[in-house]
């Protein structure tokens, strides 16, 4: 279990998957900034949650949900958000972050757009 303010990461393996659109959706008690980095086996995603609670991560490839999704990440600890922001979140209950990587294919071992 991770705590609020601690970086979380996961890798989506796309080796041999062909060209397509990869979509990541993170639902949780607060929005997260998601950083995507290309790695040899696909894409590494990292995010740092700022509020404790349950975050649900859904991954789609070519508009098809991959097995095991949505994944539940339980974040513990104290919130890093301001009191005003926390009050807003209690009213909204959750926020959503979406990342889409448009059609790409591997060319000489690296992605090409």
C-alpha positions as CSV (number, residue, x, y, z in Angstrom):
1,X,0.0,0.0,0.0
2,X,1.3,3.4,-1.0
3,X,0.8,6.7,0.9
4,X,-0.4,10.0,-0.5
5,X,2.6,11.9,-1.9
6,X,4.5,8.7,-2.9
7,X,5.0,8.0,-6.6
8,X,3.2,5.0,-8.1
9,X,4.0,3.4,-11.4
10,X,2.9,0.7,-13.8
11,X,4.0,-0.6,-17.2
12,X,1.7,-1.4,-20.0
13,X,3.4,-4.0,-22.2
14,X,2.6,-3.4,-25.9
15,X,5.3,-5.5,-27.5
16,X,3.9,-7.3,-30.5
17,X,0.4,-5.7,-30.1
18,X,0.6,-3.8,-33.4
19,X,-0.6,-0.3,-33.9
20,X,-3.5,1.1,-31.9
21,X,-4.7,3.6,-29.4
22,X,-3.8,3.2,-25.7
23,X,-6.1,4.8,-23.2
24,X,-5.5,5.2,-19.4
25,X,-8.3,6.3,-17.0
26,X,-7.6,7.0,-13.4
27,X,-10.6,7.6,-11.1
28,X,-10.0,8.6,-7.5
29,X,-10.6,11.1,-4.8
30,X,-8.3,13.6,-6.5
31,X,-6.9,14.2,-10.0
32,X,-3.4,13.0,-10.6
33,X,-0.8,14.2,-13.0
34,X,0.2,11.1,-15.1
35,X,3.6,11.0,-16.8
36,X,4.1,8.5,-19.7
37,X,7.5,7.3,-20.7
38,X,8.3,5.0,-23.5
39,X,10.2,1.9,-22.5
40,X,11.5,-1.2,-24.4
41,X,8.4,-3.3,-23.6
42,X,5.8,-0.6,-24.0
43,X,4.9,2.4,-21.8
44,X,5.5,3.2,-18.2
45,X,3.0,5.4,-16.4
46,X,3.7,7.2,-13.2
47,X,1.5,9.3,-10.9
48,X,1.6,10.7,-7.4
49,X,-1.7,10.7,-5.6
50,X,-2.3,13.7,-3.3
51,X,-5.2,12.3,-1.4
52,X,-5.8,9.0,0.4
53,X,-8.5,6.7,-0.9
54,X,-9.2,4.2,-3.6
55,X,-8.0,4.9,-7.1
56,X,-9.3,2.8,-10.0
57,X,-7.1,2.4,-13.1
58,X,-8.6,1.3,-16.3
59,X,-6.5,0.5,-19.4
60,X,-7.9,0.2,-23.0
61,X,-6.1,-0.8,-26.1
62,X,-7.9,-0.3,-29.4
63,X,-11.0,0.6,-27.3
64,X,-11.0,-2.9,-25.6
65,X,-10.5,-3.1,-21.8
66,X,-7.5,-5.2,-21.0
67,X,-7.7,-8.1,-18.6
68,X,-7.6,-7.3,-14.9
69,X,-9.1,-3.8,-15.3
70,X,-10.0,-1.7,-13.5
71,X,-7.1,-2.2,-11.1
72,X,-7.7,-0.8,-7.6
73,X,-4.8,1.1,-6.0
74,X,-5.4,1.8,-2.3
75,X,-3.6,5.0,-1.1
76,X,-3.2,5.6,2.6
77,X,-1.9,8.5,4.7
78,X,-2.6,12.2,5.1
79,X,-4.0,14.3,2.3
80,X,-1.5,16.8,0.7
81,X,-4.4,19.0,-0.5
82,X,-5.4,22.3,1.0
83,X,-8.5,22.5,3.2
84,X,-10.4,24.4,0.5
85,X,-9.6,21.7,-2.1
86,X,-10.6,19.0,0.3
87,X,-14.0,20.6,1.0
88,X,-14.6,20.7,-2.8
89,X,-13.6,17.0,-3.2
90,X,-16.0,15.9,-0.4
91,X,-18.8,17.4,-2.5
92,X,-17.6,15.9,-5.8
93,X,-16.5,12.5,-4.3
94,X,-14.1,11.7,-7.1
95,X,-12.2,13.1,-10.0
96,X,-11.0,11.6,-13.3
97,X,-7.7,11.7,-15.2
98,X,-7.5,10.5,-18.8
99,X,-4.4,9.8,-20.8
100,X,-4.6,8.7,-24.5
101,X,-1.7,7.7,-26.7
102,X,-2.8,7.8,-30.3
103,X,-2.0,5.2,-32.9
104,X,1.6,4.2,-32.9
105,X,3.6,1.3,-34.1
106,X,7.1,0.0,-33.5
107,X,9.7,0.8,-36.1
108,X,13.3,-0.4,-35.4
109,X,12.4,-1.0,-31.8
110,X,11.0,2.5,-31.1
111,X,7.6,4.0,-31.6
112,X,6.7,5.9,-34.7
113,X,3.7,8.2,-35.1
